[in-house]
Amino acid sequence: MLQTTDIHIRDPFVLPVAAEKRYYLYGTTGSQAWTDHASGFDYYTSPDLQRWEGPFPAFRPPADFWADRNFWAPEVHAYRGRYYLFASFKAGDARRGTQILAADGPQGPFAPISEGPVTPRDWECLDGTLFVDAQARPWMVFCHEWVQAGDGEICALRLSDDLRSAIEAPRLLFRASEAPWAQQIDSKGRVGYVTDGPWLHRLASGDLIMLWSSFGAGGYTVGIARSASGDVLGPWQQLPEPLYAGDGGHCMVFRALDGQLWLAFHRPNQSPDERPQFVRLREGGAAVALA
């Protein structure tokens, strides 16, 4: 058995499976995050979010797969009787984008359901997540990356019902600089505002919020935006104070098997020290707070 501190991943994603009374944990393989070669995605399983078994293979790219590096931020969503993996990929001769894969179970093996990424091919994109709106329409919410956009953007893309393709042009939701806590970074001579890891959460009140990551005074940071309309297209309003500002981020929210709400993120942000973190959440008003 592994302890959580033994698992070197970034961008942790937890999928509770009630029928199995256990949790699946996916993430960016920490040792391969910045290399020019990635072997795929793995998963771990646990009965209690503390003791883990794994890693087990969830996706291994076929020989003709278009990407060979930056296999980042896998998310696994149950949707219409199957499991869909959203993840970011890149190749030396192709821009980074989010592709969707599918399997019959959370263990995989996951296989692509379309040719290449669903995000625009001429954009640098990452961190696509699935959101199904009140009309049961699927959307991908993703980041137009700061390395291309300068001021990183979070956008929404309508998907076909089978998740195989985009059926509309991307819609801009907001830019990173709109958050009062966000600060510019200077990386390899490029200066800009980062957007990472959007995650949408419908509160018990009916309000729709988005957790997302950038950089602030304390390093890697999780902020909160609120949709004034309650719809994915917003308009989105940034809360003035971040949810978490202790050099941790790329978060998601899940409800444990006992009903408790949890936040998953990695901390610290510096490799090779990043590890998954799980913190209880509570809902209050039109936001969430650390419990």
ROSENU-520170 format. One record per residue (C-alpha): residue in three letters; residue number from 0; chain; x, y, z. Coordinates in Angstrom, 1 decimal, always signed. Layout:
N
type:ALA, seq:NUM, mol:A, u:X, v:Y, w:Z .
...
***
This chain:
291
type:MET, seq:0, mol:A, u:+0.0, v:+0.0, w:+0.0 .
type:LEU, seq:1, mol:A, u:+1.1, v:+3.5, w:-0.8 .
type:GLN, seq:2, mol:A, u:+0.5, v:+6.6, w:+1.2 .
type:THR, seq:3, mol:A, u:-0.7, v:+9.8, w:-0.5 .
type:THR, seq:4, mol:A, u:+2.8, v:+11.3, w:+0.1 .
type:ASP, seq:5, mol:A, u:+4.3, v:+8.5, w:-1.9 .
type:ILE, seq:6, mol:A, u:+2.5, v:+9.5, w:-5.1 .
type:HIS, seq:7, mol:A, u:+4.3, v:+12.0, w:-7.4 .
type:ILE, seq:8, mol:A, u:+1.7, v:+13.5, w:-9.6 .
type:ARG, seq:9, mol:A, u:+0.5, v:+16.9, w:-10.6 .
type:ASP, seq:10, mol:A, u:-3.1, v:+17.9, w:-11.4 .
type:PRO, seq:11, mol:A, u:-4.8, v:+15.2, w:-9.2 .
type:PHE, seq:12, mol:A, u:-8.3, v:+14.1, w:-10.2 .
type:VAL, seq:13, mol:A, u:-10.4, v:+11.9, w:-8.0 .
type:LEU, seq:14, mol:A, u:-13.3, v:+9.9, w:-9.2 .
type:PRO, seq:15, mol:A, u:-15.5, v:+8.2, w:-6.5 .
type:VAL, seq:16, mol:A, u:-17.1, v:+5.0, w:-7.7 .
type:ALA, seq:17, mol:A, u:-19.9, v:+4.2, w:-5.3 .
type:ALA, seq:18, mol:A, u:-20.6, v:+0.7, w:-6.7 .
type:GLU, seq:19, mol:A, u:-17.0, v:-0.3, w:-5.9 .
type:LYS, seq:20, mol:A, u:-16.8, v:+1.7, w:-2.6 .
type:ARG, seq:21, mol:A, u:-13.5, v:+3.1, w:-3.7 .
type:TYR, seq:22, mol:A, u:-11.8, v:+6.1, w:-5.3 .
type:TYR, seq:23, mol:A, u:-9.8, v:+6.4, w:-8.5 .
type:LEU, seq:24, mol:A, u:-6.9, v:+8.9, w:-8.6 .
type:TYR, seq:25, mol:A, u:-5.5, v:+10.2, w:-11.9 .
type:GLY, seq:26, mol:A, u:-2.9, v:+12.9, w:-12.6 .
type:THR, seq:27, mol:A, u:+0.0, v:+14.1, w:-14.6 .
type:THR, seq:28, mol:A, u:+2.9, v:+11.7, w:-14.1 .
type:GLY, seq:29, mol:A, u:+5.3, v:+14.0, w:-12.2 .
type:SER, seq:30, mol:A, u:+8.5, v:+12.6, w:-13.5 .
type:GLN, seq:31, mol:A, u:+7.4, v:+13.0, w:-17.1 .
type:ALA, seq:32, mol:A, u:+5.6, v:+16.4, w:-16.9 .
type:TRP, seq:33, mol:A, u:+8.4, v:+18.4, w:-18.5 .
type:THR, seq:34, mol:A, u:+10.2, v:+15.8, w:-20.6 .
type:ASP, seq:35, mol:A, u:+10.0, v:+15.3, w:-24.4 .
type:HIS, seq:36, mol:A, u:+8.6, v:+11.9, w:-24.0 .
type:ALA, seq:37, mol:A, u:+5.4, v:+10.7, w:-22.1 .
type:SER, seq:38, mol:A, u:+4.4, v:+7.1, w:-21.7 .
type:GLY, seq:39, mol:A, u:+0.7, v:+7.6, w:-20.9 .
type:PHE, seq:40, mol:A, u:-1.6, v:+8.0, w:-17.9 .
type:ASP, seq:41, mol:A, u:-1.9, v:+5.8, w:-14.8 .
type:TYR, seq:42, mol:A, u:-4.4, v:+5.5, w:-12.0 .
type:TYR, seq:43, mol:A, u:-4.4, v:+4.6, w:-8.3 .
type:THR, seq:44, mol:A, u:-7.3, v:+3.2, w:-6.2 .
type:SER, seq:45, mol:A, u:-8.1, v:+3.7, w:-2.5 .
type:PRO, seq:46, mol:A, u:-10.9, v:+2.8, w:-0.1 .
type:ASP, seq:47, mol:A, u:-10.3, v:+5.9, w:+2.1 .
type:LEU, seq:48, mol:A, u:-8.2, v:+8.6, w:+0.3 .
type:GLN, seq:49, mol:A, u:-5.2, v:+7.6, w:+2.4 .
type:ARG, seq:50, mol:A, u:-4.1, v:+4.1, w:+1.4 .
type:TRP, seq:51, mol:A, u:-3.5, v:+3.6, w:-2.3 .
type:GLU, seq:52, mol:A, u:-2.8, v:+0.8, w:-4.7 .
type:GLY, seq:53, mol:A, u:-1.1, v:+1.3, w:-8.1 .
type:PRO, seq:54, mol:A, u:+0.0, v:+2.7, w:-10.4 .
type:PHE, seq:55, mol:A, u:-2.1, v:+0.9, w:-13.0 .
type:PRO, seq:56, mol:A, u:-2.1, v:+1.8, w:-16.7 .
type:ALA, seq:57, mol:A, u:-5.2, v:+3.8, w:-17.9 .
type:PHE, seq:58, mol:A, u:-3.9, v:+4.9, w:-21.3 .
type:ARG, seq:59, mol:A, u:-0.9, v:+4.0, w:-23.4 .
type:PRO, seq:60, mol:A, u:-0.7, v:+5.8, w:-26.8 .
type:PRO, seq:61, mol:A, u:-0.9, v:+3.7, w:-29.9 .
type:ALA, seq:62, mol:A, u:+2.1, v:+3.8, w:-32.3 .
type:ASP, seq:63, mol:A, u:+0.4, v:+6.3, w:-34.6 .
type:PHE, seq:64, mol:A, u:-0.7, v:+8.7, w:-31.8 .
type:TRP, seq:65, mol:A, u:-0.1, v:+12.3, w:-32.8 .
type:ALA, seq:66, mol:A, u:+1.4, v:+13.5, w:-29.5 .
type:ASP, seq:67, mol:A, u:+4.6, v:+12.4, w:-27.7 .
type:ARG, seq:68, mol:A, u:+5.0, v:+14.9, w:-24.8 .
type:ASN, seq:69, mol:A, u:+3.2, v:+17.0, w:-22.2 .
type:PHE, seq:70, mol:A, u:+0.5, v:+14.4, w:-21.3 .
type:TRP, seq:71, mol:A, u:-1.1, v:+16.6, w:-18.7 .
type:ALA, seq:72, mol:A, u:-4.1, v:+16.9, w:-16.4 .
type:PRO, seq:73, mol:A, u:-6.3, v:+13.8, w:-17.1 .
type:GLU, seq:74, mol:A, u:-9.9, v:+14.0, w:-15.9 .
type:VAL, seq:75, mol:A, u:-12.2, v:+11.0, w:-16.1 .
type:HIS, seq:76, mol:A, u:-16.0, v:+11.8, w:-16.3 .
type:ALA, seq:77, mol:A, u:-18.9, v:+9.3, w:-16.3 .
type:TYR, seq:78, mol:A, u:-21.2, v:+10.4, w:-19.1 .
type:ARG, seq:79, mol:A, u:-24.1, v:+8.6, w:-20.8 .
type:GLY, seq:80, mol:A, u:-23.0, v:+5.1, w:-19.7 .
type:ARG, seq:81, mol:A, u:-19.3, v:+5.4, w:-20.5 .
type:TYR, seq:82, mol:A, u:-16.2, v:+7.0, w:-19.0 .
type:TYR, seq:83, mol:A, u:-14.5, v:+9.8, w:-20.9 .
type:LEU, seq:84, mol:A, u:-10.9, v:+11.0, w:-20.3 .
type:PHE, seq:85, mol:A, u:-10.1, v:+14.7, w:-21.1 .
type:ALA, seq:86, mol:A, u:-6.4, v:+15.4, w:-21.2 .
type:SER, seq:87, mol:A, u:-3.8, v:+17.7, w:-22.8 .
type:PHE, seq:88, mol:A, u:-1.2, v:+16.5, w:-25.3 .
type:LYS, seq:89, mol:A, u:+1.5, v:+18.1, w:-27.4 .
type:ALA, seq:90, mol:A, u:+4.0, v:+17.2, w:-30.1 .
type:GLY, seq:91, mol:A, u:+7.1, v:+18.9, w:-31.3 .
type:ASP, seq:92, mol:A, u:+5.4, v:+19.8, w:-34.6 .
type:ALA, seq:93, mol:A, u:+1.9, v:+20.4, w:-33.2 .
type:ARG, seq:94, mol:A, u:+0.3, v:+22.8, w:-30.7 .
type:ARG, seq:95, mol:A, u:-0.9, v:+21.7, w:-27.3 .
type:GLY, seq:96, mol:A, u:-4.6, v:+20.7, w:-27.2 .
type:THR, seq:97, mol:A, u:-7.2, v:+18.8, w:-25.2 .
type:GLN, seq:98, mol:A, u:-8.3, v:+15.4, w:-26.7 .
type:ILE, seq:99, mol:A, u:-11.1, v:+13.2, w:-25.5 .
type:LEU, seq:100, mol:A, u:-10.8, v:+9.4, w:-25.0 .
type:ALA, seq:101, mol:A, u:-13.3, v:+6.8, w:-23.9 .
type:ALA, seq:102, mol:A, u:-13.6, v:+3.5, w:-22.1 .
type:ASP, seq:103, mol:A, u:-16.3, v:+1.3, w:-20.7 .
type:GLY, seq:104, mol:A, u:-14.9, v:+1.5, w:-17.1 .
type:PRO, seq:105, mol:A, u:-12.8, v:+3.9, w:-15.0 .
type:GLN, seq:106, mol:A, u:-9.8, v:+1.6, w:-15.4 .
type:GLY, seq:107, mol:A, u:-9.7, v:+2.0, w:-19.1 .
type:PRO, seq:108, mol:A, u:-8.0, v:+1.2, w:-21.4 .
type:PHE, seq:109, mol:A, u:-8.9, v:+4.6, w:-22.8 .
type:ALA, seq:110, mol:A, u:-8.9, v:+5.1, w:-26.6 .
type:PRO, seq:111, mol:A, u:-9.3, v:+8.3, w:-28.7 .
type:ILE, seq:112, mol:A, u:-12.8, v:+8.9, w:-30.1 .
type:SER, seq:113, mol:A, u:-11.7, v:+11.5, w:-32.6 .
type:GLU, seq:114, mol:A, u:-8.6, v:+12.5, w:-34.6 .
type:GLY, seq:115, mol:A, u:-6.5, v:+14.9, w:-32.6 .
type:PRO, seq:116, mol:A, u:-7.6, v:+17.5, w:-30.1 .
type:VAL, seq:117, mol:A, u:-11.0, v:+19.0, w:-29.9 .
type:THR, seq:118, mol:A, u:-9.7, v:+22.5, w:-29.0 .
type:PRO, seq:119, mol:A, u:-8.7, v:+24.8, w:-32.0 .
type:ARG, seq:120, mol:A, u:-5.6, v:+23.4, w:-33.8 .
type:ASP, seq:121, mol:A, u:-4.0, v:+26.8, w:-34.1 .
type:TRP, seq:122, mol:A, u:-4.3, v:+27.6, w:-30.4 .
type:GLU, seq:123, mol:A, u:-2.1, v:+26.5, w:-27.5 .
type:CYS, seq:124, mol:A, u:-4.7, v:+25.0, w:-25.2 .
type:LEU, seq:125, mol:A, u:-4.8, v:+22.9, w:-22.1 .
type:ASP, seq:126, mol:A, u:-6.8, v:+21.7, w:-19.1 .
type:GLY, seq:127, mol:A, u:-10.1, v:+20.9, w:-20.8 .
type:THR, seq:128, mol:A, u:-12.9, v:+19.9, w:-18.4 .
type:LEU, seq:129, mol:A, u:-16.4, v:+18.6, w:-19.1 .
type:PHE, seq:130, mol:A, u:-19.5, v:+20.6, w:-18.0 .
type:VAL, seq:131, mol:A, u:-23.0, v:+19.5, w:-18.7 .
type:ASP, seq:132, mol:A, u:-25.5, v:+22.4, w:-18.5 .
type:ALA, seq:133, mol:A, u:-29.1, v:+22.6, w:-17.3 .
type:GLN, seq:134, mol:A, u:-30.3, v:+21.7, w:-20.8 .
type:ALA, seq:135, mol:A, u:-28.1, v:+18.5, w:-20.7 .
type:ARG, seq:136, mol:A, u:-25.7, v:+20.1, w:-23.3 .
type:PRO, seq:137, mol:A, u:-22.0, v:+19.1, w:-23.0 .
type:TRP, seq:138, mol:A, u:-19.4, v:+21.8, w:-23.0 .
type:MET, seq:139, mol:A, u:-15.6, v:+21.8, w:-22.7 .
type:VAL, seq:140, mol:A, u:-14.2, v:+24.6, w:-20.6 .
type:PHE, seq:141, mol:A, u:-10.5, v:+25.0, w:-21.2 .
type:CYS, seq:142, mol:A, u:-7.6, v:+27.4, w:-21.1 .
type:HIS, seq:143, mol:A, u:-6.2, v:+29.3, w:-24.1 .
type:GLU, seq:144, mol:A, u:-2.7, v:+29.2, w:-22.8 .
type:TRP, seq:145, mol:A, u:-0.8, v:+32.3, w:-21.7 .
type:VAL, seq:146, mol:A, u:+2.3, v:+31.4, w:-23.7 .
type:GLN, seq:147, mol:A, u:+0.3, v:+32.3, w:-26.8 .
type:ALA, seq:148, mol:A, u:-2.5, v:+34.6, w:-25.5 .
type:GLY, seq:149, mol:A, u:-0.3, v:+36.6, w:-23.1 .
type:ASP, seq:150, mol:A, u:-3.2, v:+37.2, w:-20.8 .
type:GLY, seq:151, mol:A, u:-4.3, v:+33.7, w:-20.3 .
type:GLU, seq:152, mol:A, u:-8.0, v:+33.0, w:-21.2 .
type:ILE, seq:153, mol:A, u:-10.6, v:+30.6, w:-20.0 .
type:CYS, seq:154, mol:A, u:-13.0, v:+29.6, w:-22.8 .
type:ALA, seq:155, mol:A, u:-16.1, v:+27.4, w:-23.3 .
type:LEU, seq:156, mol:A, u:-16.6, v:+25.2, w:-26.3 .
type:ARG, seq:157, mol:A, u:-19.9, v:+23.5, w:-27.2 .
type:LEU, seq:158, mol:A, u:-19.5, v:+19.8, w:-27.9 .
type:SER, seq:159, mol:A, u:-21.5, v:+17.3, w:-29.8 .
type:ASP, seq:160, mol:A, u:-23.6, v:+15.0, w:-27.7 .
type:ASP, seq:161, mol:A, u:-21.2, v:+12.1, w:-28.4 .
type:LEU, seq:162, mol:A, u:-18.2, v:+14.4, w:-27.3 .
type:ARG, seq:163, mol:A, u:-16.5, v:+13.6, w:-30.6 .
type:SER, seq:164, mol:A, u:-16.3, v:+17.2, w:-31.9 .
type:ALA, seq:165, mol:A, u:-16.8, v:+20.9, w:-31.3 .
type:ILE, seq:166, mol:A, u:-20.0, v:+22.3, w:-32.8 .
type:GLU, seq:167, mol:A, u:-19.5, v:+26.0, w:-32.2 .
type:ALA, seq:168, mol:A, u:-16.5, v:+28.4, w:-32.0 .
type:PRO, seq:169, mol:A, u:-15.0, v:+28.9, w:-28.6 .
type:ARG, seq:170, mol:A, u:-16.5, v:+31.6, w:-26.4 .
type:LEU, seq:171, mol:A, u:-14.3, v:+33.7, w:-24.1 .
type:LEU, seq:172, mol:A, u:-15.4, v:+33.6, w:-20.5 .
type:PHE, seq:173, mol:A, u:-12.7, v:+35.7, w:-18.8 .
type:ARG, seq:174, mol:A, u:-9.0, v:+36.6, w:-18.8 .
type:ALA, seq:175, mol:A, u:-6.6, v:+35.9, w:-15.9 .
type:SER, seq:176, mol:A, u:-5.8, v:+39.6, w:-15.3 .
type:GLU, seq:177, mol:A, u:-9.5, v:+40.1, w:-14.3 .
type:ALA, seq:178, mol:A, u:-8.8, v:+38.5, w:-10.9 .
type:PRO, seq:179, mol:A, u:-7.5, v:+41.2, w:-8.5 .
type:TRP, seq:180, mol:A, u:-5.2, v:+38.6, w:-6.8 .
type:ALA, seq:181, mol:A, u:-3.5, v:+37.4, w:-10.0 .
type:GLN, seq:182, mol:A, u:+0.1, v:+38.4, w:-10.8 .
type:GLN, seq:183, mol:A, u:+2.2, v:+38.3, w:-13.9 .
type:ILE, seq:184, mol:A, u:+5.0, v:+35.7, w:-14.2 .
type:ASP, seq:185, mol:A, u:+8.2, v:+35.9, w:-16.2 .
type:SER, seq:186, mol:A, u:+9.1, v:+32.5, w:-17.6 .
type:LYS, seq:187, mol:A, u:+11.9, v:+32.0, w:-20.1 .
type:GLY, seq:188, mol:A, u:+11.6, v:+35.6, w:-21.1 .
type:ARG, seq:189, mol:A, u:+7.9, v:+35.5, w:-21.6 .
type:VAL, seq:190, mol:A, u:+5.8, v:+37.7, w:-19.3 .
type:GLY, seq:191, mol:A, u:+2.0, v:+37.2, w:-18.9 .
type:TYR, seq:192, mol:A, u:-0.9, v:+36.0, w:-16.7 .
type:VAL, seq:193, mol:A, u:-1.5, v:+32.3, w:-16.4 .
type:THR, seq:194, mol:A, u:-4.8, v:+30.4, w:-16.5 .
type:ASP, seq:195, mol:A, u:-4.8, v:+26.8, w:-15.4 .
type:GLY, seq:196, mol:A, u:-7.2, v:+24.0, w:-14.4 .
type:PRO, seq:197, mol:A, u:-10.8, v:+25.4, w:-14.6 .
type:TRP, seq:198, mol:A, u:-13.3, v:+23.4, w:-12.6 .
type:LEU, seq:199, mol:A, u:-17.1, v:+24.2, w:-12.5 .
type:HIS, seq:200, mol:A, u:-19.2, v:+23.4, w:-9.4 .
type:ARG, seq:201, mol:A, u:-22.9, v:+23.9, w:-9.0 .
type:LEU, seq:202, mol:A, u:-23.7, v:+24.9, w:-5.4 .
type:ALA, seq:203, mol:A, u:-26.7, v:+23.6, w:-3.4 .
type:SER, seq:204, mol:A, u:-28.1, v:+27.1, w:-3.8 .
type:GLY, seq:205, mol:A, u:-28.0, v:+26.7, w:-7.6 .
type:ASP, seq:206, mol:A, u:-25.2, v:+29.2, w:-8.1 .
type:LEU, seq:207, mol:A, u:-22.5, v:+28.2, w:-10.5 .
type:ILE, seq:208, mol:A, u:-18.9, v:+28.8, w:-9.6 .
type:MET, seq:209, mol:A, u:-15.6, v:+28.1, w:-11.2 .
type:LEU, seq:210, mol:A, u:-12.3, v:+27.3, w:-9.4 .
type:TRP, seq:211, mol:A, u:-9.2, v:+28.0, w:-11.5 .
type:SER, seq:212, mol:A, u:-5.5, v:+28.5, w:-10.9 .
type:SER, seq:213, mol:A, u:-2.9, v:+31.2, w:-11.6 .
type:PHE, seq:214, mol:A, u:-0.1, v:+32.8, w:-9.7 .
type:GLY, seq:215, mol:A, u:-0.4, v:+35.2, w:-6.8 .
type:ALA, seq:216, mol:A, u:+1.6, v:+36.6, w:-3.9 .
type:GLY, seq:217, mol:A, u:+1.9, v:+33.1, w:-2.3 .
type:GLY, seq:218, mol:A, u:+2.9, v:+31.3, w:-5.5 .
type:TYR, seq:219, mol:A, u:+0.5, v:+28.9, w:-7.3 .
type:THR, seq:220, mol:A, u:-3.0, v:+29.9, w:-6.3 .
type:VAL, seq:221, mol:A, u:-6.7, v:+28.8, w:-6.6 .
type:GLY, seq:222, mol:A, u:-9.2, v:+31.5, w:-7.2 .
type:ILE, seq:223, mol:A, u:-13.0, v:+31.5, w:-7.5 .
type:ALA, seq:224, mol:A, u:-15.2, v:+33.1, w:-10.2 .
type:ARG, seq:225, mol:A, u:-19.0, v:+33.2, w:-10.1 .
type:SER, seq:226, mol:A, u:-21.4, v:+33.1, w:-13.0 .
type:ALA, seq:227, mol:A, u:-23.9, v:+36.0, w:-12.6 .
type:SER, seq:228, mol:A, u:-26.4, v:+34.2, w:-14.8 .
type:GLY, seq:229, mol:A, u:-25.9, v:+30.7, w:-13.3 .
type:ASP, seq:230, mol:A, u:-24.9, v:+29.6, w:-16.9 .
type:VAL, seq:231, mol:A, u:-21.6, v:+28.5, w:-18.3 .
type:LEU, seq:232, mol:A, u:-21.4, v:+31.6, w:-20.5 .
type:GLY, seq:233, mol:A, u:-21.6, v:+33.9, w:-17.5 .
type:PRO, seq:234, mol:A, u:-20.8, v:+36.8, w:-17.3 .
type:TRP, seq:235, mol:A, u:-18.2, v:+35.7, w:-14.8 .
type:GLN, seq:236, mol:A, u:-17.2, v:+37.7, w:-11.8 .
type:GLN, seq:237, mol:A, u:-14.0, v:+37.2, w:-9.9 .
type:LEU, seq:238, mol:A, u:-14.1, v:+37.0, w:-6.1 .
type:PRO, seq:239, mol:A, u:-11.5, v:+39.4, w:-4.6 .
type:GLU, seq:240, mol:A, u:-9.8, v:+36.8, w:-2.4 .
type:PRO, seq:241, mol:A, u:-8.4, v:+33.4, w:-3.5 .
type:LEU, seq:242, mol:A, u:-9.6, v:+30.1, w:-2.1 .
type:TYR, seq:243, mol:A, u:-6.1, v:+28.9, w:-1.5 .
type:ALA, seq:244, mol:A, u:-2.9, v:+30.8, w:-1.8 .
type:GLY, seq:245, mol:A, u:-0.2, v:+28.5, w:-0.4 .
type:ASP, seq:246, mol:A, u:+1.6, v:+27.5, w:-3.6 .
type:GLY, seq:247, mol:A, u:-0.9, v:+24.8, w:-4.5 .
type:GLY, seq:248, mol:A, u:-3.4, v:+24.6, w:-7.3 .
type:HIS, seq:249, mol:A, u:-4.9, v:+22.9, w:-10.4 .
type:CYS, seq:250, mol:A, u:-7.8, v:+21.7, w:-8.3 .
type:MET, seq:251, mol:A, u:-11.1, v:+19.9, w:-8.7 .
type:VAL, seq:252, mol:A, u:-14.0, v:+19.2, w:-6.3 .
type:PHE, seq:253, mol:A, u:-15.5, v:+15.9, w:-5.5 .
type:ARG, seq:254, mol:A, u:-18.0, v:+14.5, w:-3.1 .
type:ALA, seq:255, mol:A, u:-16.8, v:+11.6, w:-1.0 .
type:LEU, seq:256, mol:A, u:-18.7, v:+8.3, w:-0.6 .
type:ASP, seq:257, mol:A, u:-20.0, v:+9.7, w:+2.8 .
type:GLY, seq:258, mol:A, u:-21.2, v:+12.9, w:+1.2 .
type:GLN, seq:259, mol:A, u:-18.4, v:+15.2, w:+2.4 .
type:LEU, seq:260, mol:A, u:-17.2, v:+17.7, w:-0.2 .
type:TRP, seq:261, mol:A, u:-13.4, v:+17.7, w:-0.9 .
type:LEU, seq:262, mol:A, u:-10.9, v:+19.8, w:-2.8 .
type:ALA, seq:263, mol:A, u:-8.1, v:+18.0, w:-4.6 .
type:PHE, seq:264, mol:A, u:-5.0, v:+19.9, w:-5.8 .
type:HIS, seq:265, mol:A, u:-1.2, v:+19.5, w:-6.0 .
type:ARG, seq:266, mol:A, u:+1.2, v:+21.2, w:-3.7 .
type:PRO, seq:267, mol:A, u:+3.9, v:+22.6, w:-3.8 .
type:ASN, seq:268, mol:A, u:+4.1, v:+23.6, w:-7.5 .
type:GLN, seq:269, mol:A, u:+7.9, v:+23.0, w:-7.7 .
type:SER, seq:270, mol:A, u:+9.1, v:+19.7, w:-9.2 .
type:PRO, seq:271, mol:A, u:+9.9, v:+17.1, w:-8.1 .
type:ASP, seq:272, mol:A, u:+8.2, v:+17.8, w:-4.7 .
type:GLU, seq:273, mol:A, u:+4.5, v:+18.1, w:-5.8 .
type:ARG, seq:274, mol:A, u:+2.1, v:+15.7, w:-4.2 .
type:PRO, seq:275, mol:A, u:-1.7, v:+15.4, w:-4.2 .
type:GLN, seq:276, mol:A, u:-3.5, v:+17.2, w:-1.4 .
type:PHE, seq:277, mol:A, u:-7.1, v:+16.6, w:-0.2 .
type:VAL, seq:278, mol:A, u:-8.8, v:+19.3, w:+1.9 .
type:ARG, seq:279, mol:A, u:-12.4, v:+19.3, w:+3.1 .
type:LEU, seq:280, mol:A, u:-14.7, v:+22.0, w:+1.7 .
type:ARG, seq:281, mol:A, u:-17.9, v:+23.6, w:+2.9 .
type:GLU, seq:282, mol:A, u:-20.4, v:+25.6, w:+0.9 .
type:GLY, seq:283, mol:A, u:-21.5, v:+29.0, w:+2.1 .
type:GLY, seq:284, mol:A, u:-23.6, v:+31.6, w:+0.3 .
type:ALA, seq:285, mol:A, u:-22.4, v:+31.9, w:-3.3 .
type:ALA, seq:286, mol:A, u:-19.0, v:+30.2, w:-2.8 .
type:VAL, seq:287, mol:A, u:-17.0, v:+27.5, w:-1.1 .
type:ALA, seq:288, mol:A, u:-14.5, v:+27.7, w:+1.7 .
type:LEU, seq:289, mol:A, u:-11.9, v:+25.4, w:+3.2 .
type:ALA, seq:290, mol:A, u:-13.5, v:+23.5, w:+6.1 .
***
